[in-house]
Amino acid sequence: MNWGKIRKQTHQIIFEADTKAGKLFDILLLIFILISILAVMLDSVQSFSQQWHRIFYIIEWFFTLIFTIEYILRLWSTKAIFRYFTSFYGIIDILSILPSYLSLFIVNSHFLMVIRILRIFRLFRVFGLSKYLSASSFLLKSIYASRFKISVFMLSVLFLVTILGSIMYLIEGPAHGFTSIPRSIYWAIVTLTTVGYGDIAPQTVLGQALASLVMLLGYAIIAVPTGIITSEIVSESHRKSYPNNTQVCQNCNDDKQADGAKYCKSCGHPL
């Protein structure tokens, strides 16, 4: 038996979607993910759980075993085990099966299985939605490129709400619900972000005037990160185009291969 050939075929089926077998595998995987998530959600409803808990429990473990076998096959079929294990999808894959095993020791931890819904991003390619997956990667790259500017912006906002919260604490005080500076900072954050829970509000004229100023600042501040990310999106759009194929290198697990490529652009391994 040629295990090398079987390993390569397994890799093509579970990592790619250019073949009929690969598409069928991903479609079945999508159905399994949706059913398992639905079972977890229904099990959280008390009326359903009381009547059907045992069935939900069987469904949960049935799909957990399937996903566990699938994860083992992914590790076995790729030569870049560590790269897959530490990749975004590799982490999501392991996190999607861990909650069931953790539930043996931690009560109700199996409800964390809803994280499986993130696995659907990988399956977009099956329905010809690769361009949307590329768009999400495009957006993430733009946000990552903006990280330093956004970090400075967030730090500035943190300083601002600390100052505003402290001033409001001096103006209103414990008598009006501002019992401490941290609670006053909480109010400043809620107000500046225009959320406005209403659980704490200024009562004095001076406090209300400051609150009005914070509300107006909120509208101006919200526009800043939008502008930062937008500028990076424009820059990113001129840097790179994204492939439409689903080829994944078995040797290094690189999934950004050029359309029509016969060899991996990273390691030269045949695709």
PAKOL-61344 format. One record per residue (C-alpha): z, y, x; residue in three letters. Coordinates in nm, 3 decimals, always signed. Example, Ala and Ser with C-alpha at 12.3 -4.5 7.8 and 13.67 -1.06 7.14 Angstrom:
+---------+---------+---------+------+
!      c3 !      c2 !      c1 ! type !
+---------+---------+---------+------+
!  +0.780 !  -0.450 !  +1.230 !  ala !
!  +0.714 !  -0.106 !  +1.367 !  ser !
+---------+---------+---------+------+
This chain:
+---------+---------+---------+------+
!      c3 !      c2 !      c1 ! type !
+---------+---------+---------+------+
!  +0.000 !  +0.000 !  +0.000 !  met !
!  -0.107 !  +0.337 !  +0.142 !  asn !
!  +0.212 !  +0.544 !  +0.101 !  trp !
!  +0.055 !  +0.845 !  +0.270 !  gly !
!  -0.218 !  +0.859 !  +0.005 !  lys !
!  +0.033 !  +0.808 !  -0.277 !  ile !
!  +0.251 !  +1.084 !  -0.134 !  arg !
!  -0.046 !  +1.322 !  -0.120 !  lys !
!  -0.152 !  +1.239 !  -0.477 !  gln !
!  +0.205 !  +1.287 !  -0.598 !  thr !
!  +0.213 !  +1.628 !  -0.430 !  his !
!  -0.113 !  +1.730 !  -0.597 !  gln !
!  +0.014 !  +1.624 !  -0.939 !  ile !
!  +0.357 !  +1.786 !  -0.937 !  ile !
!  +0.285 !  +2.096 !  -0.726 !  phe !
!  -0.069 !  +2.183 !  -0.838 !  glu !
!  -0.261 !  +2.206 !  -1.163 !  ala !
!  -0.623 !  +2.183 !  -1.051 !  asp !
!  -0.657 !  +1.820 !  -1.165 !  thr !
!  -0.627 !  +1.663 !  -1.510 !  lys !
!  -0.322 !  +1.467 !  -1.399 !  ala !
!  -0.161 !  +1.784 !  -1.265 !  gly !
!  -0.224 !  +1.973 !  -1.589 !  lys !
!  -0.094 !  +1.684 !  -1.800 !  leu !
!  +0.219 !  +1.663 !  -1.584 !  phe !
!  +0.288 !  +2.036 !  -1.622 !  asp !
!  +0.227 !  +2.029 !  -1.998 !  ile !
!  +0.473 !  +1.740 !  -2.038 !  leu !
!  +0.719 !  +1.923 !  -1.814 !  leu !
!  +0.686 !  +2.234 !  -2.031 !  leu !
!  +0.757 !  +2.032 !  -2.346 !  ile !
!  +1.059 !  +1.866 !  -2.184 !  phe !
!  +1.198 !  +2.202 !  -2.071 !  ile !
!  +1.164 !  +2.357 !  -2.417 !  leu !
!  +1.321 !  +2.056 !  -2.593 !  ile !
!  +1.614 !  +2.044 !  -2.351 !  ser !
!  +1.679 !  +2.419 !  -2.388 !  ile !
!  +1.657 !  +2.395 !  -2.767 !  leu !
!  +1.908 !  +2.106 !  -2.765 !  ala !
!  +2.154 !  +2.309 !  -2.555 !  val !
!  +2.119 !  +2.613 !  -2.782 !  met !
!  +2.171 !  +2.409 !  -3.098 !  leu !
!  +2.470 !  +2.233 !  -2.943 !  asp !
!  +2.635 !  +2.575 !  -2.904 !  ser !
!  +2.619 !  +2.623 !  -3.284 !  val !
!  +2.943 !  +2.478 !  -3.418 !  gln !
!  +2.800 !  +2.341 !  -3.743 !  ser !
!  +2.523 !  +2.154 !  -3.556 !  phe !
!  +2.752 !  +2.042 !  -3.275 !  ser !
!  +3.002 !  +1.881 !  -3.512 !  gln !
!  +2.731 !  +1.672 !  -3.674 !  gln !
!  +2.483 !  +1.605 !  -3.395 !  trp !
!  +2.683 !  +1.642 !  -3.072 !  his !
!  +2.627 !  +1.283 !  -2.960 !  arg !
!  +2.250 !  +1.314 !  -3.007 !  ile !
!  +2.246 !  +1.643 !  -2.815 !  phe !
!  +2.449 !  +1.476 !  -2.541 !  tyr !
!  +2.198 !  +1.190 !  -2.511 !  ile !
!  +1.904 !  +1.434 !  -2.507 !  ile !
!  +2.075 !  +1.643 !  -2.240 !  glu !
!  +2.127 !  +1.350 !  -2.004 !  trp !
!  +1.786 !  +1.198 !  -2.076 !  phe !
!  +1.608 !  +1.514 !  -1.962 !  phe !
!  +1.853 !  +1.570 !  -1.679 !  thr !
!  +1.763 !  +1.229 !  -1.536 !  leu !
!  +1.393 !  +1.305 !  -1.575 !  ile !
!  +1.429 !  +1.641 !  -1.398 !  phe !
!  +1.640 !  +1.476 !  -1.128 !  thr !
!  +1.367 !  +1.219 !  -1.061 !  ile !
!  +1.108 !  +1.497 !  -1.062 !  glu !
!  +1.314 !  +1.697 !  -0.809 !  tyr !
!  +1.346 !  +1.394 !  -0.580 !  ile !
!  +0.968 !  +1.339 !  -0.601 !  leu !
!  +0.910 !  +1.703 !  -0.506 !  arg !
!  +1.129 !  +1.659 !  -0.199 !  leu !
!  +0.960 !  +1.330 !  -0.111 !  trp !
!  +0.601 !  +1.449 !  -0.153 !  ser !
!  +0.625 !  +1.768 !  +0.055 !  thr !
!  +0.655 !  +1.775 !  +0.432 !  lys !
!  +0.819 !  +2.118 !  +0.423 !  ala !
!  +1.140 !  +1.999 !  +0.256 !  ile !
!  +1.361 !  +2.282 !  +0.381 !  phe !
!  +1.107 !  +2.549 !  +0.283 !  arg !
!  +1.081 !  +2.408 !  -0.068 !  tyr !
!  +1.460 !  +2.362 !  -0.095 !  phe !
!  +1.523 !  +2.729 !  -0.005 !  thr !
!  +1.230 !  +2.874 !  -0.203 !  ser !
!  +1.276 !  +3.055 !  -0.533 !  phe !
!  +1.141 !  +2.767 !  -0.741 !  tyr !
!  +1.326 !  +2.512 !  -0.531 !  gly !
!  +1.656 !  +2.687 !  -0.605 !  ile !
!  +1.569 !  +2.713 !  -0.975 !  ile !
!  +1.479 !  +2.343 !  -0.984 !  asp !
!  +1.815 !  +2.235 !  -0.841 !  ile !
!  +2.009 !  +2.482 !  -1.057 !  leu !
!  +1.838 !  +2.344 !  -1.367 !  ser !
!  +1.992 !  +1.998 !  -1.316 !  ile !
!  +2.330 !  +2.082 !  -1.162 !  leu !
!  +2.499 !  +2.203 !  -1.487 !  pro !
!  +2.486 !  +1.855 !  -1.641 !  ser !
!  +2.657 !  +1.701 !  -1.341 !  tyr !
!  +2.907 !  +1.987 !  -1.323 !  leu !
!  +2.995 !  +1.927 !  -1.691 !  ser !
!  +3.160 !  +1.602 !  -1.579 !  leu !
!  +3.421 !  +1.819 !  -1.406 !  phe !
!  +3.396 !  +2.164 !  -1.572 !  ile !
!  +3.406 !  +2.188 !  -1.951 !  val !
!  +3.103 !  +2.355 !  -2.119 !  asn !
!  +2.923 !  +2.416 !  -1.790 !  ser !
!  +2.623 !  +2.225 !  -1.932 !  his !
!  +2.533 !  +2.535 !  -2.134 !  phe !
!  +2.412 !  +2.688 !  -1.807 !  leu !
!  +2.110 !  +2.459 !  -1.838 !  met !
!  +1.931 !  +2.743 !  -2.018 !  val !
!  +1.837 !  +2.854 !  -1.665 !  ile !
!  +1.562 !  +2.593 !  -1.699 !  arg !
!  +1.361 !  +2.851 !  -1.889 !  ile !
!  +1.284 !  +3.016 !  -1.552 !  leu !
!  +1.084 !  +2.707 !  -1.459 !  arg !
!  +0.824 !  +2.809 !  -1.715 !  ile !
!  +0.696 !  +3.075 !  -1.473 !  phe !
!  +0.558 !  +2.794 !  -1.255 !  arg !
!  +0.372 !  +2.649 !  -1.553 !  leu !
!  +0.177 !  +2.965 !  -1.639 !  phe !
!  -0.113 !  +2.832 !  -1.432 !  arg !
!  -0.167 !  +2.539 !  -1.674 !  val !
!  -0.284 !  +2.770 !  -1.951 !  phe !
!  -0.497 !  +2.992 !  -1.732 !  gly !
!  -0.225 !  +3.254 !  -1.701 !  leu !
!  -0.220 !  +3.266 !  -1.322 !  ser !
!  -0.310 !  +3.632 !  -1.332 !  lys !
!  +0.015 !  +3.703 !  -1.520 !  tyr !
!  +0.211 !  +3.505 !  -1.261 !  leu !
!  +0.037 !  +3.706 !  -0.991 !  ser !
!  +0.129 !  +4.021 !  -1.181 !  ala !
!  +0.497 !  +3.922 !  -1.174 !  ser !
!  +0.473 !  +3.857 !  -0.800 !  ser !
!  +0.298 !  +4.192 !  -0.764 !  phe !
!  +0.582 !  +4.366 !  -0.948 !  leu !
!  +0.851 !  +4.189 !  -0.744 !  leu !
!  +0.681 !  +4.291 !  -0.420 !  lys !
!  +0.672 !  +4.652 !  -0.539 !  ser !
!  +1.041 !  +4.645 !  -0.628 !  ile !
!  +1.124 !  +4.484 !  -0.293 !  tyr !
!  +0.926 !  +4.753 !  -0.111 !  ala !
!  +1.130 !  +5.016 !  -0.299 !  ser !
!  +1.466 !  +4.860 !  -0.210 !  arg !
!  +1.575 !  +5.124 !  +0.042 !  phe !
!  +1.485 !  +5.418 !  -0.182 !  lys !
!  +1.651 !  +5.253 !  -0.482 !  ile !
!  +1.961 !  +5.172 !  -0.273 !  ser !
!  +1.997 !  +5.537 !  -0.176 !  val !
!  +1.942 !  +5.640 !  -0.537 !  phe !
!  +2.205 !  +5.394 !  -0.667 !  met !
!  +2.453 !  +5.509 !  -0.404 !  leu !
!  +2.397 !  +5.870 !  -0.512 !  ser !
!  +2.455 !  +5.773 !  -0.876 !  val !
!  +2.776 !  +5.594 !  -0.775 !  leu !
!  +2.904 !  +5.908 !  -0.605 !  phe !
!  +2.805 !  +6.117 !  -0.907 !  leu !
!  +2.983 !  +5.902 !  -1.167 !  val !
!  +3.293 !  +5.889 !  -0.943 !  thr !
!  +3.308 !  +6.268 !  -0.932 !  ile !
!  +3.230 !  +6.312 !  -1.303 !  leu !
!  +3.482 !  +6.043 !  -1.402 !  gly !
!  +3.754 !  +6.202 !  -1.192 !  ser !
!  +3.688 !  +6.546 !  -1.344 !  ile !
!  +3.696 !  +6.400 !  -1.695 !  met !
!  +4.026 !  +6.228 !  -1.614 !  tyr !
!  +4.174 !  +6.567 !  -1.520 !  leu !
!  +4.035 !  +6.733 !  -1.832 !  ile !
!  +4.120 !  +6.474 !  -2.097 !  glu !
!  +4.398 !  +6.261 !  -1.946 !  gly !
!  +4.573 !  +5.953 !  -2.089 !  pro !
!  +4.642 !  +6.129 !  -2.420 !  ala !
!  +4.273 !  +6.103 !  -2.514 !  his !
!  +4.206 !  +5.754 !  -2.381 !  gly !
!  +4.118 !  +5.840 !  -2.021 !  phe !
!  +4.413 !  +5.643 !  -1.886 !  thr !
!  +4.291 !  +5.616 !  -1.524 !  ser !
!  +4.013 !  +5.728 !  -1.293 !  ile !
!  +3.841 !  +5.382 !  -1.299 !  pro !
!  +3.835 !  +5.392 !  -1.681 !  arg !
!  +3.699 !  +5.747 !  -1.665 !  ser !
!  +3.429 !  +5.632 !  -1.422 !  ile !
!  +3.344 !  +5.356 !  -1.671 !  tyr !
!  +3.299 !  +5.627 !  -1.937 !  trp !
!  +3.077 !  +5.828 !  -1.700 !  ala !
!  +2.855 !  +5.524 !  -1.633 !  ile !
!  +2.822 !  +5.442 !  -2.004 !  val !
!  +2.740 !  +5.804 !  -2.086 !  thr !
!  +2.505 !  +5.866 !  -1.792 !  leu !
!  +2.300 !  +5.558 !  -1.875 !  thr !
!  +2.278 !  +5.676 !  -2.241 !  thr !
!  +2.437 !  +5.349 !  -2.362 !  val !
!  +2.722 !  +5.521 !  -2.543 !  gly !
!  +2.956 !  +5.246 !  -2.665 !  tyr !
!  +3.186 !  +5.503 !  -2.827 !  gly !
!  +3.504 !  +5.316 !  -2.733 !  asp !
!  +3.626 !  +5.624 !  -2.546 !  ile !
!  +3.518 !  +5.984 !  -2.604 !  ala !
!  +3.636 !  +6.332 !  -2.499 !  pro !
!  +3.835 !  +6.531 !  -2.755 !  gln !
!  +3.864 !  +6.873 !  -2.594 !  thr !
!  +3.593 !  +7.140 !  -2.593 !  val !
!  +3.573 !  +7.141 !  -2.214 !  leu !
!  +3.551 !  +6.760 !  -2.208 !  gly !
!  +3.274 !  +6.760 !  -2.468 !  gln !
!  +3.084 !  +7.024 !  -2.269 !  ala !
!  +3.105 !  +6.804 !  -1.958 !  leu !
!  +2.996 !  +6.504 !  -2.164 !  ala !
!  +2.690 !  +6.698 !  -2.284 !  ser !
!  +2.599 !  +6.775 !  -1.925 !  leu !
!  +2.634 !  +6.407 !  -1.829 !  val !
!  +2.407 !  +6.307 !  -2.120 !  met !
!  +2.136 !  +6.549 !  -2.010 !  leu !
!  +2.166 !  +6.425 !  -1.652 !  leu !
!  +2.120 !  +6.071 !  -1.781 !  gly !
!  +1.769 !  +6.141 !  -1.909 !  tyr !
!  +1.668 !  +6.294 !  -1.576 !  ala !
!  +1.819 !  +6.014 !  -1.368 !  ile !
!  +1.652 !  +5.734 !  -1.565 !  ile !
!  +1.309 !  +5.868 !  -1.463 !  ala !
!  +1.383 !  +5.852 !  -1.088 !  val !
!  +1.368 !  +5.472 !  -1.024 !  pro !
!  +1.064 !  +5.451 !  -1.250 !  thr !
!  +0.881 !  +5.698 !  -1.028 !  gly !
!  +0.989 !  +5.520 !  -0.710 !  ile !
!  +0.867 !  +5.179 !  -0.828 !  ile !
!  +0.547 !  +5.325 !  -0.974 !  thr !
!  +0.451 !  +5.476 !  -0.638 !  ser !
!  +0.505 !  +5.139 !  -0.470 !  glu !
!  +0.298 !  +4.963 !  -0.737 !  ile !
!  +0.009 !  +5.197 !  -0.662 !  val !
!  +0.048 !  +5.133 !  -0.288 !  ser !
!  +0.072 !  +4.755 !  -0.338 !  glu !
!  -0.243 !  +4.750 !  -0.552 !  ser !
!  -0.442 !  +4.874 !  -0.251 !  his !
!  -0.289 !  +4.624 !  -0.009 !  arg !
!  -0.358 !  +4.280 !  -0.143 !  lys !
!  -0.542 !  +4.072 !  -0.402 !  ser !
!  -0.393 !  +3.751 !  -0.539 !  tyr !
!  -0.565 !  +3.409 !  -0.562 !  pro !
!  -0.634 !  +3.235 !  -0.893 !  asn !
!  -0.601 !  +2.875 !  -0.767 !  asn !
!  -0.287 !  +2.660 !  -0.774 !  thr !
!  -0.323 !  +2.492 !  -0.435 !  gln !
!  -0.001 !  +2.427 !  -0.243 !  val !
!  -0.001 !  +2.310 !  +0.117 !  cys !
!  +0.173 !  +1.973 !  +0.150 !  gln !
!  +0.264 !  +2.045 !  +0.511 !  asn !
!  +0.425 !  +2.392 !  +0.486 !  cys !
!  +0.450 !  +2.443 !  +0.107 !  asn !
!  +0.256 !  +2.774 !  +0.120 !  asp !
!  +0.125 !  +2.840 !  -0.231 !  asp !
!  -0.077 !  +3.157 !  -0.154 !  lys !
!  -0.406 !  +2.996 !  -0.056 !  gln !
!  -0.743 !  +3.171 !  -0.076 !  ala !
!  -0.978 !  +3.062 !  -0.353 !  asp !
!  -1.205 !  +2.782 !  -0.229 !  gly !
!  -1.004 !  +2.727 !  +0.088 !  ala !
!  -1.022 !  +2.381 !  +0.247 !  lys !
!  -0.742 !  +2.437 !  +0.498 !  tyr !
!  -0.404 !  +2.609 !  +0.474 !  cys !
!  -0.412 !  +2.968 !  +0.600 !  lys !
!  -0.060 !  +2.928 !  +0.746 !  ser !
!  -0.069 !  +2.594 !  +0.930 !  cys !
!  -0.429 !  +2.471 !  +0.911 !  gly !
!  -0.339 !  +2.151 !  +0.726 !  his !
!  -0.617 !  +2.015 !  +0.496 !  pro !
!  -0.567 !  +2.112 !  +0.131 !  leu !
+---------+---------+---------+------+
